[in-house]
Amino acid sequence: MAGSPPPFSMDLSGWLLVAPCSANTPQKWRLGVLVLLQILCFQTARSQVSVHVVGEVMARLGSDVELNCSVETMEQISQLTWQKKMSPNNENLLTYREGRDTTYLTPFAMERIRFVGGGKVGNIVIQNMTSGDEGTYICSYSTHPTGTKEQEIDLQILVPPEFYLIPSRVRAVVGDSPKVMARCFAAARPGAYITWDTGRFDHTGSGTVVQHENLTVTTSSDLLMKPQRELYNSKVTCVVTHEKIQYNTTFFISNVEFAPYDVHIEKVQRDDGLLEIYCGLTANPYPHTFNWTWVKGNKTYPMYIPSNYKRVTVPKNTSDGYYVCEVENLYGRASGQFYVAPECPHPYWYVTLIFLIPSLILNACLLYHCLKSRRPTESPGKDVL
């Protein structure tokens, strides 16, 4: 009929079918369109080939690493090929065909690559990783009738960090602005991340990153802290984080300098009965002078002891009284004192006296009685011519 629309039209350039939706369209034409659409969809689905890989893989030196590759298709698989991306041409490593042995094409592949796939799985294992194995690997599937489909895998070498810590030798005097207390280094591939654990003390970190030709990255971090007395000999930890693994190295701060404080005297009783006193303190640097004096009553007596002696022996004849230790370093002086009480008689002297005094009295009485009994007696009433 003139002027009536055609049952359907086809644009072959775009594979687009347009069917009229008029109620007057004969049922057979609509059925034909649906059948044709199903055929085209089936052919399109069959012609799709998808290659799946893990695009980035990291492996440690000396370890074995598996590169995963698989294909999703309804087409016939002709061949699997593994290559390493090189310039100007890629290097063929191996080929595999269903029902045939794997063909290894280079000495590297023959010695250190194993094919562990089959069918639609084309995985390989590279054994004993070296730095030269790093690079881009290509997994390529050839199918019929589509042809070749491929995907790339970027293989990177993971170098565990080599790290070390250097304590600072710079003087950090109490009251100064923040000073460098230590520096921590870590060389790794990829680069490591450095943090500090300083406990209850505030700190800041200042770092640098240097990448070398072999792609190893050296990270360094300076530990900055405001000098204070409590920092001296406190524990600090450098924490190196690499690929979610933490490594620690610890040191004790020793470059904080301050005047002496907490001066105290302790006593030590020697086996020979003499008393030793010891001057304890906290200071950095250590005091260069120890001055000892003995105070008894309201008088002070210097003790002539070498100035660097922190331990002295108390003489028996001057044991009781106050002993004062005064110390001094570059930043100030401080003192401490200790009281030695007078020695009391030992209890056994009292016991001796208890028995000795009655014995002396008894002996005196006996002696008096003996002397009295030996004196001659005179006869009364007789004259001596």
C-alpha positions in Angstrom: 0.0 0.0 0.0 1.4 3.4 -1.0 2.4 5.6 1.9 2.3 2.8 4.5 5.4 2.2 6.6 7.6 -0.8 5.9 7.3 -3.7 8.3 10.8 -3.0 9.6 14.0 -1.3 8.5 17.7 -2.2 9.2 20.7 0.1 9.5 23.6 -2.3 8.8 26.2 0.3 9.7 25.1 0.5 13.3 23.5 -2.9 13.6 20.3 -1.1 14.7 17.0 -2.7 14.0 13.9 -0.5 14.1 10.5 -2.2 14.2 7.3 -0.3 14.2 5.2 -0.7 17.2 1.9 -0.1 15.4 -1.0 -2.4 16.3 -1.5 -3.0 12.6 1.9 -4.6 12.2 1.4 -8.2 11.2 2.2 -10.8 13.9 4.7 -12.7 11.7 6.8 -9.6 11.1 7.1 -8.9 14.8 8.1 -12.5 15.5 10.7 -12.3 12.8 12.2 -9.2 14.3 12.5 -10.9 17.7 14.2 -13.9 16.3 16.7 -11.8 14.4 17.5 -9.8 17.5 18.2 -12.9 19.5 20.5 -14.2 16.9 22.5 -11.0 16.8 22.7 -10.8 20.6 24.0 -14.4 20.7 26.7 -13.7 18.1 27.7 -10.5 20.0 28.0 -12.3 23.3 30.0 -15.1 21.7 32.4 -12.7 20.1 33.3 -11.1 23.5 36.7 -12.0 25.0 37.7 -10.7 28.5 41.2 -11.2 30.0 41.4 -10.7 33.7 44.6 -10.1 35.7 45.8 -8.5 39.0 47.3 -5.3 37.5 49.9 -4.7 40.3 51.9 -7.3 42.1 54.6 -6.9 44.7 57.1 -9.6 45.7 60.0 -9.8 48.1 63.5 -10.5 47.0 64.2 -14.2 47.0 60.6 -15.2 47.2 58.3 -16.9 44.7 55.5 -14.9 43.2 52.4 -16.0 41.2 51.1 -13.9 38.3 47.4 -14.6 37.8 45.7 -14.4 34.4 42.4 -15.9 33.1 40.1 -15.5 30.1 36.3 -15.3 29.9 35.0 -16.3 26.5 32.9 -18.7 24.6 35.3 -18.8 21.7 37.8 -21.4 20.9 41.2 -20.6 22.7 44.1 -21.1 20.2 47.1 -20.1 22.4 48.2 -18.4 25.6 51.4 -16.3 25.5 53.4 -14.7 28.3 55.7 -11.8 27.5 57.9 -9.3 29.3 57.6 -5.8 28.1 60.9 -4.7 26.7 62.2 -1.9 24.4 62.0 -1.9 21.4 60.3 -5.4 21.2 58.6 -7.5 23.9 60.3 -10.7 24.9 58.3 -13.9 24.5 58.7 -16.1 27.6 56.4 -19.1 27.0 53.4 -20.3 25.1 50.7 -22.8 26.0 48.1 -24.7 24.0 45.5 -27.0 25.4 46.6 -30.6 25.2 50.3 -29.7 24.6 53.3 -29.2 26.7 54.2 -25.7 27.7 56.9 -24.2 25.5 59.5 -22.1 27.4 61.3 -19.7 25.1 64.1 -18.1 27.1 66.7 -19.4 29.6 65.0 -17.2 32.3 61.7 -18.9 31.6 63.2 -22.4 31.4 65.0 -22.0 34.7 62.7 -20.0 36.9 59.2 -19.9 35.5 56.5 -22.6 36.0 53.2 -22.6 34.2 50.5 -23.6 36.8 47.4 -23.0 34.7 45.3 -24.9 32.2 42.2 -24.3 30.1 41.0 -20.7 30.8 43.5 -20.2 33.6 47.0 -19.1 32.6 48.8 -18.5 35.9 52.6 -18.6 36.1 55.0 -18.6 39.0 58.4 -16.8 39.0 60.8 -18.5 41.4 63.4 -16.8 43.6 62.7 -13.2 42.7 65.6 -10.9 41.8 65.7 -7.2 41.1 66.1 -7.9 37.4 62.7 -9.6 37.4 60.9 -6.3 38.0 58.9 -5.0 35.1 55.7 -5.3 33.1 54.5 -8.8 32.1 51.9 -9.3 29.3 49.3 -12.2 29.4 47.9 -12.7 25.9 45.1 -15.0 24.7 44.5 -15.8 21.1 40.9 -16.9 20.3 39.0 -17.6 17.2 37.5 -15.7 15.5 38.2 -12.6 17.6 42.0 -12.7 17.6 44.3 -11.6 20.4 43.3 -10.0 23.7 45.9 -9.1 26.3 46.4 -7.5 29.8 49.5 -6.1 31.5 50.8 -6.9 35.0 53.2 -4.5 36.8 55.5 -6.6 38.9 57.4 -4.6 41.6 60.2 -5.8 43.9 59.6 -5.3 47.6 62.8 -4.6 49.5 62.4 -4.8 53.3 63.7 -1.7 55.0 67.3 -1.4 56.3 67.0 1.1 59.1 69.2 2.6 61.8 69.1 5.4 64.3 71.8 8.0 65.2 71.4 9.8 68.6 72.3 13.5 68.4 75.5 14.9 69.8 74.3 18.5 69.8 74.0 20.1 73.2 70.4 20.5 74.3 70.4 22.8 77.3 67.3 23.0 79.4 65.4 26.2 78.5 66.7 26.3 74.9 64.4 26.1 71.8 63.6 22.6 70.4 66.7 20.7 69.4 67.4 17.6 67.3 67.5 14.6 69.7 68.0 11.9 67.1 67.8 11.0 63.4 66.3 7.8 61.9 67.0 6.4 58.5 65.2 3.7 56.5 66.1 2.5 53.0 63.4 0.4 51.3 61.5 -0.3 48.1 58.9 1.2 48.0 59.7 3.9 50.5 59.0 3.4 54.2 57.2 5.8 56.6 58.9 6.9 59.8 57.2 8.0 63.0 58.4 8.6 66.6 57.1 7.3 69.9 58.2 9.6 72.7 55.8 8.6 75.4 54.3 11.6 77.3 56.7 14.1 75.8 55.7 16.4 72.9 57.8 16.2 69.7 57.8 17.1 66.0 59.4 15.3 63.1 61.1 16.7 60.1 61.9 14.3 57.2 63.4 14.0 53.7 62.9 11.4 50.9 65.5 10.5 48.3 64.9 8.1 45.5 67.9 6.2 44.0 68.6 4.9 40.5 67.7 1.3 41.6 64.3 2.7 42.7 65.2 2.2 46.4 63.9 5.0 48.5 65.8 6.4 51.6 63.6 8.1 54.1 65.0 10.1 57.0 63.4 11.8 60.0 64.8 14.2 62.6 63.3 14.1 66.1 62.9 17.6 67.5 62.0 18.1 71.2 62.2 21.0 73.7 65.0 20.3 76.2 63.8 19.6 79.8 65.3 17.7 82.7 62.8 14.9 82.6 63.8 14.1 79.0 67.3 13.0 80.2 67.6 9.2 79.9 64.0 8.8 78.7 63.2 6.1 76.2 62.4 7.1 72.6 61.4 4.7 69.7 61.8 5.2 66.0 58.9 3.4 64.2 59.5 2.3 60.6 56.3 1.2 58.7 56.7 -0.6 55.4 53.9 -2.4 53.6 51.8 -2.5 56.8 54.7 -4.1 58.8 56.3 -2.1 61.7 59.9 -2.2 62.7 61.2 -0.5 65.9 64.6 0.7 67.1 65.0 2.3 70.6 67.5 4.6 72.3 67.7 6.8 75.5 68.1 10.5 75.2 71.5 11.6 76.6 72.3 15.0 75.1 70.0 17.1 77.4 72.2 19.2 79.8 71.1 20.8 83.1 72.3 21.8 86.6 72.5 19.2 89.4 69.4 18.5 91.4 68.0 15.8 93.7 71.3 15.7 95.7 71.1 13.2 98.5 73.4 11.3 100.7 73.2 7.5 101.3 75.2 5.6 104.0 77.0 2.2 103.6 78.1 0.3 106.7 81.4 -1.4 106.0 82.5 -4.8 107.3 85.3 -3.2 109.3 82.8 -1.1 111.2 83.5 2.2 109.5 80.7 4.2 107.9 80.9 5.3 104.3 78.6 8.0 102.9 77.8 8.4 99.2 76.6 11.6 97.4 73.9 10.7 94.9 72.4 13.2 92.4 71.1 13.8 88.9 73.0 16.1 86.5 74.3 16.3 83.0 77.2 16.8 82.5 78.3 15.0 85.7 79.6 17.4 88.4 83.3 18.3 88.2 83.4 19.3 91.9 82.3 17.6 95.1 82.8 19.6 98.3 82.3 17.8 101.6 81.8 19.6 105.0 81.1 18.4 108.5 78.8 20.4 110.7 78.6 19.8 114.5 76.7 22.2 116.7 77.2 25.6 115.2 80.6 25.0 113.7 81.5 23.9 110.2 84.6 21.9 109.4 85.9 21.4 105.9 86.8 17.8 105.0 90.0 17.7 103.0 89.0 15.2 100.4 89.8 15.3 96.7 87.2 17.4 94.8 86.1 14.5 92.6 85.3 12.1 95.4 81.6 11.3 95.7 82.1 8.6 98.4 83.9 9.3 101.8 84.7 7.4 105.0 83.5 8.9 108.2 86.3 9.1 110.9 85.5 7.4 114.2 86.5 10.4 116.3 84.2 12.7 114.4 81.3 10.5 113.5 78.3 12.3 114.7 76.9 15.5 113.1 75.7 16.7 109.7 77.6 15.8 106.6 77.0 18.1 103.6 77.8 17.3 100.0 77.9 20.3 97.6 78.2 19.6 93.8 78.8 21.8 90.8 78.8 21.5 87.0 78.7 24.0 84.1 75.1 25.0 84.8 74.9 25.4 88.5 75.3 23.9 92.0 73.2 22.0 94.6 73.8 20.3 97.9 72.4 17.6 100.2 73.0 16.6 103.8 72.9 13.6 106.0 72.9 13.4 109.9 75.0 10.8 111.7 73.8 10.3 115.3 76.3 9.8 118.2 77.2 6.2 118.9 75.6 4.7 122.0 77.3 2.0 124.2 76.5 -1.5 123.2 74.0 -3.4 125.4 76.5 -5.9 126.6 78.4 -3.2 128.6 75.3 -2.9 130.8 75.2 -6.6 131.3 78.9 -6.6 132.3 78.4 -3.8 134.8 75.4 -5.6 136.4 77.6 -8.5 137.2 80.8 -6.6 137.9 79.6 -4.2 140.6 78.1 -6.8 143.0 81.3 -8.9 142.5 83.5 -5.9 143.5 81.3 -5.2 146.6 81.5 -8.8 147.7 85.3 -9.0 147.2 85.7 -5.8 149.3 83.6 -7.2 152.1 85.6 -10.4 152.2 88.9 -8.5 152.2 87.7 -6.4 155.1 86.7 -9.4 157.1 90.0 -11.1 156.5 92.0 -8.1 157.6 89.9 -7.7 160.7 90.3 -11.3 161.8 94.1 -11.2 161.6 94.5 -8.1 164.0 96.1 -9.2 167.5 94.0 -8.9 170.8 95.3 -7.4 174.1 94.7 -9.1 177.6 93.1 -6.7 180.1 94.5 -6.2 183.7 98.1 -7.2 183.0 101.1 -4.8 183.1 104.0 -5.4 181.0 107.3 -4.9 182.7 
